Amino acid sequence: MIKALINDLSVEVPEGTTILEAARQVQVRIPTLCKHRDLLPTAACGICIVRNKGGDKMIRACCTPLETGMEITTHDRDIVDVRRSTLELILSNHPNGCLTCGRNGECELQTLAADFNINQESIKRYVRDTPPDLSTNAIVIDFAKCIKCGRCIQVCQEMQNVWALSFLERGINTRMAPAGDITLAESPCVKCGQCSAHCPTGAIVEKDETAAVWEALHNPEKICVVQIAPSVRVTVGEAFGLPPGTNLTRKLYHALRRLGFSAVFDTNFSADVTIVEEASEFIERFAHKRGPLPLITSCCPSWTDHMEKRHWDFIDNFSTAKSPQQILGVLAKTYYAQKLGHDPAKIFMVSIMPCTAKKYELSRTEEMYASGFKDVDVALTTRELARMLKQSGIDFLALPDA
């Protein structure tokens, strides 16, 4: 075990524990921008600097292991001044449009700027005029808001093994972009959304489609129905300050009806239908030799896109069954419409999904119009749903269970 002092507080941690991790054990929060709990440290931002007694330089807490006998100071006048100066430099390359940013109120850079009371510009602003990338219809990249932390590149290359994003150029001109400086749609991107989930600013966000849903809900000619994916019920609470994993299924049903949806469907049902379809297809292939094995699921559009781009020799092994999202869309505009006597052209199907790839799936191929109409009209992420609930004035946490 490693024994040391952090701000004169004794700490004992296993060998290999970083200063940043050790500090948390004695309730000391060292600010960071580039470090994410899912990712290895890169020390890119320089915000997490600390000082070791007797050392002649400041060290970065996110990537420096604590050693026996260290006496670490995490906050003094010099350290705070350097952190503030670093933040001011980052902000000098960042647009000043927080109020219209998709991460307003949830931006880590915005939070740190407030923590350090940076309320005026001390360095002349230089922001590269680069148009955003809207090519995928699922993810929006606003290059001007990138702070070059490298999170998106690390998660894309090392966790997802997709390699759609990289750093281009050098020095002050360094920028994040799809490899080869092409559009995201032209790149190997599979629209999984992990880059947007890890981005600390509004540089990479999901394409917001809440306006289209509001318009449909306010249109008396539309019959608005919604489906919710299994994970949404245990993730939406995080947007309202609840611990991750809090099950809000019944409140969510109530809230969606309050928003104006005529019916709330559970994607669990269509997932069961998918399982039955895939099982039937497996029997045909295995018992009757009517197709190659192994049978590979095609439920996830990111997975399917990845296989088509990287392992196209397995395309014939894909299941022909639709994803649960698409199956429920077809059922809503055929069986449900027929049972209730609705004109399927008037049904507006919204899906609440955990993944940006579900947006891309909606118009991926002509098979997504199997009902004779667009099977699912709009796919929203959990974040978009949370914004709609907040806009609506519904006191979500106070709602009784449906």
C-alpha positions in Angstrom: 0.0 0.0 0.0 1.1 3.6 -0.7 1.0 6.0 2.2 1.2 9.8 1.5 -0.3 13.1 2.5 -2.8 15.1 0.4 -3.4 18.6 1.7 -2.0 17.4 5.1 -4.5 14.5 5.1 -3.2 11.0 5.4 -4.2 8.7 2.6 -3.4 5.0 2.0 -4.1 3.5 -1.4 -3.0 0.5 -3.6 0.0 0.9 -5.7 -0.7 2.4 -9.1 -3.5 4.7 -7.8 -3.2 8.2 -9.4 -3.1 11.4 -7.3 -6.5 12.3 -8.7 -8.1 9.0 -7.5 -6.3 9.2 -4.1 -7.6 12.7 -3.6 -11.2 11.6 -3.9 -10.7 9.2 -1.0 -10.0 12.2 1.3 -12.9 14.2 -0.1 -10.6 16.5 -2.2 -11.9 17.3 -5.7 -9.2 18.2 -8.3 -10.8 19.8 -11.4 -10.4 18.1 -14.7 -11.6 18.5 -18.3 -10.0 15.8 -20.4 -10.3 12.9 -17.8 -13.3 10.7 -18.0 -14.0 7.8 -15.7 -14.4 5.4 -18.7 -11.1 6.4 -20.3 -7.4 6.3 -19.6 -5.8 9.6 -18.7 -4.2 11.7 -21.5 -3.2 14.8 -19.4 -4.4 16.9 -22.4 -6.1 19.8 -20.6 -3.6 20.7 -17.8 -6.4 21.6 -15.4 -5.6 18.9 -12.8 -2.1 20.2 -11.9 -0.9 19.8 -8.3 2.4 20.3 -6.4 4.5 17.8 -4.6 6.6 19.1 -1.6 10.2 19.5 -2.7 9.4 19.3 -6.4 10.4 22.0 -8.8 7.4 21.7 -11.1 3.7 21.1 -11.1 2.5 17.6 -12.0 -0.7 16.4 -13.5 -2.8 14.4 -11.1 -4.8 12.4 -13.6 -1.8 10.5 -14.9 0.7 10.6 -12.0 0.7 7.6 -9.6 0.8 8.5 -5.9 4.1 7.4 -4.3 5.0 6.7 -0.7 6.1 9.8 1.1 4.6 12.3 -1.3 3.1 15.5 0.3 0.7 16.8 -2.3 -0.9 20.2 -2.4 -3.9 20.4 -4.6 -5.0 24.0 -4.1 -2.9 27.1 -3.4 -2.7 30.5 -5.0 -0.2 29.6 -7.7 -2.1 26.4 -8.6 -5.4 28.1 -8.8 -3.9 31.0 -10.9 -2.4 28.5 -13.4 -5.7 26.6 -13.6 -7.6 29.9 -14.2 -5.1 30.9 -16.9 -5.4 27.5 -18.6 -9.2 27.9 -18.6 -8.9 31.4 -20.0 -6.7 30.1 -22.9 -9.2 27.4 -23.6 -12.1 29.9 -23.6 -10.2 32.2 -25.9 -10.6 29.5 -28.6 -14.2 28.7 -27.7 -17.3 30.5 -29.1 -19.3 32.5 -26.6 -22.7 31.0 -27.4 -23.6 29.1 -24.3 -27.3 30.1 -24.3 -27.9 28.5 -27.7 -25.7 25.4 -27.1 -27.1 21.9 -26.8 -25.1 21.4 -23.6 -26.1 24.6 -21.9 -26.3 23.8 -18.2 -24.6 20.5 -18.7 -21.2 21.6 -20.1 -18.2 20.8 -18.1 -16.3 23.8 -19.4 -19.1 26.1 -18.5 -19.2 24.7 -15.0 -15.5 25.1 -14.5 -15.6 28.7 -15.8 -18.3 29.4 -13.3 -16.3 27.7 -10.5 -13.3 29.9 -11.2 -15.5 33.0 -11.6 -14.4 33.8 -15.1 -16.9 36.4 -16.0 -15.0 38.5 -18.5 -12.6 38.0 -21.4 -9.0 38.6 -20.6 -7.5 37.0 -23.7 -8.4 38.1 -27.2 -10.8 35.5 -28.7 -9.7 33.5 -31.7 -12.3 31.0 -32.9 -11.9 29.1 -36.2 -14.8 29.6 -38.5 -15.7 26.0 -39.4 -19.2 24.9 -40.4 -20.7 22.1 -38.3 -21.0 18.6 -39.7 -24.7 17.6 -40.1 -24.1 14.8 -42.5 -25.3 11.8 -40.5 -28.8 12.9 -39.4 -28.0 11.5 -36.0 -24.9 13.3 -34.6 -23.9 17.0 -34.9 -20.3 18.0 -34.7 -19.7 21.7 -34.0 -15.9 21.9 -34.6 -15.6 25.4 -33.2 -16.7 24.1 -29.7 -14.0 21.4 -29.5 -11.5 22.0 -26.7 -9.1 19.2 -28.0 -9.5 17.1 -24.9 -9.3 13.9 -27.0 -12.1 12.0 -25.3 -14.1 11.5 -28.5 -11.0 10.2 -30.3 -10.0 7.9 -27.5 -13.5 6.3 -27.2 -13.9 6.1 -31.0 -10.5 4.5 -31.6 -9.7 2.5 -28.4 -13.1 1.5 -27.0 -15.3 1.2 -30.1 -12.5 0.3 -32.6 -14.2 2.4 -35.2 -11.5 5.0 -36.0 -13.9 7.6 -37.4 -12.3 10.5 -35.6 -8.7 11.8 -35.3 -6.7 14.9 -34.7 -5.6 16.8 -37.8 -2.8 19.5 -38.2 -0.5 20.7 -35.5 0.0 23.4 -32.9 -2.7 26.1 -32.6 -4.3 24.7 -35.8 -4.8 21.2 -34.2 -8.4 20.1 -34.6 -10.6 17.1 -34.3 -12.3 15.8 -37.4 -13.2 12.6 -39.3 -10.0 11.0 -40.5 -9.0 12.3 -43.9 -11.0 15.5 -43.3 -14.1 14.0 -44.8 -17.7 14.3 -43.5 -18.8 12.0 -40.6 -21.2 10.3 -42.9 -18.4 9.4 -45.3 -16.2 8.1 -42.5 -16.3 4.7 -40.8 -18.6 6.2 -38.2 -21.4 3.8 -37.1 -23.4 6.5 -35.3 -23.1 4.8 -31.9 -23.0 8.2 -30.1 -20.2 7.3 -27.7 -18.3 10.4 -28.9 -21.3 12.7 -27.9 -21.8 10.8 -24.6 -18.1 11.5 -23.6 -17.8 15.1 -25.0 -17.4 17.6 -22.1 -18.8 20.5 -24.2 -21.3 21.0 -27.0 -18.8 20.0 -29.7 -20.6 16.7 -30.3 -24.3 16.3 -29.6 -27.2 14.3 -30.8 -29.4 15.9 -33.5 -32.2 17.4 -31.5 -35.6 16.5 -33.0 -37.9 17.6 -30.2 -39.4 20.4 -32.3 -40.8 17.9 -34.8 -42.4 16.0 -31.9 -43.9 19.1 -30.4 -45.3 20.1 -33.8 -47.0 16.6 -34.1 -48.3 16.7 -30.6 -50.0 20.1 -31.3 -51.4 18.9 -34.6 -55.0 17.8 -34.1 -54.8 15.7 -37.3 -52.0 13.6 -35.9 -52.5 10.5 -33.6 -49.2 10.6 -31.6 -48.0 7.3 -30.1 -44.7 6.6 -28.4 -42.5 3.6 -27.5 -39.9 3.5 -24.8 -36.8 1.3 -24.8 -36.1 -0.8 -21.7 -33.0 1.3 -20.6 -34.8 4.6 -20.8 -36.9 4.0 -17.6 -33.7 3.6 -15.5 -31.7 6.4 -17.1 -34.1 9.3 -17.5 -34.0 9.9 -13.7 -30.4 11.1 -14.0 -31.6 14.2 -15.7 -33.6 15.0 -12.7 -30.9 14.4 -10.1 -31.8 10.8 -9.2 -29.2 8.0 -8.8 -28.4 6.0 -11.9 -30.6 2.9 -12.2 -33.7 4.4 -10.5 -36.7 2.7 -12.1 -39.3 5.2 -13.2 -41.4 3.1 -15.5 -44.8 4.1 -14.1 -43.9 7.8 -13.8 -42.7 7.8 -17.3 -45.9 6.3 -18.6 -47.8 9.0 -16.8 -45.6 11.8 -18.1 -45.8 10.6 -21.7 -49.6 10.6 -21.5 -49.5 14.1 -19.9 -47.4 15.2 -22.9 -50.2 14.3 -25.2 -49.4 10.8 -26.5 -52.5 8.8 -27.2 -50.8 5.5 -26.5 -47.6 4.4 -24.8 -46.0 1.2 -26.1 -43.1 -0.7 -24.5 -40.3 -1.8 -26.8 -39.9 -4.9 -24.5 -42.9 -6.3 -26.4 -41.4 -5.9 -29.8 -38.1 -7.2 -28.5 -40.0 -10.5 -27.7 -41.4 -10.4 -31.2 -37.9 -10.0 -32.6 -36.7 -13.0 -30.5 -39.5 -15.2 -31.9 -38.7 -14.1 -35.5 -35.0 -14.7 -35.0 -35.7 -18.1 -33.4 -37.9 -19.1 -36.3 -35.2 -18.0 -38.8 -32.6 -20.0 -36.9 -34.7 -23.1 -37.1 -35.1 -22.6 -40.8 -31.3 -22.2 -41.2 -30.3 -24.9 -38.8 -32.9 -27.6 -39.3 -33.8 -27.0 -42.9 -30.4 -25.7 -44.2 -32.1 -22.6 -45.6 -29.3 -20.1 -45.0 -25.7 -19.8 -43.7 -24.8 -20.2 -40.0 -24.0 -18.7 -37.6 -27.1 -16.4 -37.5 -26.1 -12.9 -36.4 -28.5 -10.5 -34.9 -29.3 -7.3 -36.7 -31.2 -5.5 -33.9 -28.6 -2.8 -33.4 -28.1 -0.4 -36.4 -24.6 0.5 -35.2 -23.6 -3.1 -35.1 -25.1 -3.8 -38.5 -23.4 -0.7 -40.0 -20.1 -1.8 -38.4 -20.4 -5.3 -39.8 -21.3 -4.0 -43.3 -18.2 -1.8 -43.3 -15.7 -4.1 -41.6 -17.0 -7.6 -42.1 -19.1 -7.6 -45.2 -18.4 -11.2 -45.8 -20.8 -11.9 -43.0 -23.7 -10.0 -44.5 -25.5 -13.2 -45.5 -25.3 -14.3 -41.8 -27.4 -11.3 -40.7 -30.9 -12.1 -39.4 -33.6 -10.7 -41.7 -35.7 -9.8 -38.6 -36.3 -6.1 -38.0 -35.1 -4.4 -34.8 -37.5 -4.1 -31.9 -37.9 -0.3 -32.7 -38.9 -0.9 -36.3 -41.2 -3.9 -35.5 -43.2 -1.8 -33.1 -43.4 1.0 -35.7 -44.8 -1.4 -38.2 -47.3 -2.9 -35.7 -48.5 0.6 -34.7 -49.2 1.5 -38.3 -50.8 -1.8 -39.3 -52.3 -3.9 -36.5 -52.9 -1.1 -33.9 -54.3 1.2 -36.6 -56.7 -1.5 -37.9 -57.9 -2.5 -34.4 -58.7 1.0 -33.4 -60.0 2.1 -36.8 -57.3 4.8 -37.2 -55.9 6.0 -40.5 -52.3 4.8 -40.4 -51.3 8.0 -42.4 -52.2 10.0 -39.3 -50.3 7.9 -36.8 -47.1 9.7 -35.7 -44.8 7.1 -34.0 -42.0 8.4 -31.7 -39.4 6.2 -30.1 -37.4 7.0 -27.0 -34.1 5.2 -27.4 -30.7 5.2 -25.6 -28.6 5.4 -28.8 -28.2 8.0 -31.5 -27.9 5.2 -34.1 -31.6 4.7 -33.8 -32.1 8.1 -35.5 -30.0 6.9 -38.4 -32.0 3.6 -38.6 -35.3 5.3 -39.3 -34.5 6.0 -43.0 -31.6 3.6 -43.4 -33.2 1.5 -46.2 -36.5 1.1 -47.9 -37.3 -1.7 -45.5 -37.9 1.0 -42.9 -41.2 1.8 -44.7 -42.7 -1.7 -44.5 -46.0 -0.4 -43.2 -46.5 1.7 -46.3 -45.4 4.7 -44.4 -42.3 5.7 -42.5 -42.5 3.0 -39.7 -41.0 5.3 -37.0 -41.3 9.0 -37.6 -38.8 10.3 -35.0 -36.4 8.8 -32.6 -35.4 10.8 -29.5 -32.6 10.1 -27.1 -33.2 10.1 -23.3 -31.7 13.5 -23.1 -34.2 14.9 -25.6 -37.0 13.4 -23.7 -35.8 15.0 -20.4 -35.7 18.4 -22.2 -39.3 17.9 -23.3 -40.4 17.0 -19.8 -38.8 20.1 -18.4 -40.2 22.3 -21.1 -43.7 21.0 -20.6 -44.0 22.2 -17.0 -44.6 18.6 -15.7 -43.2 18.1 -12.2 -41.9 14.7 -13.2 -40.6 13.5 -9.9 -43.9 14.5 -8.1 -46.0 12.6 -10.6 -47.9 9.6 -9.1 -47.1 6.2 -10.6 -49.4 5.4 -13.6 
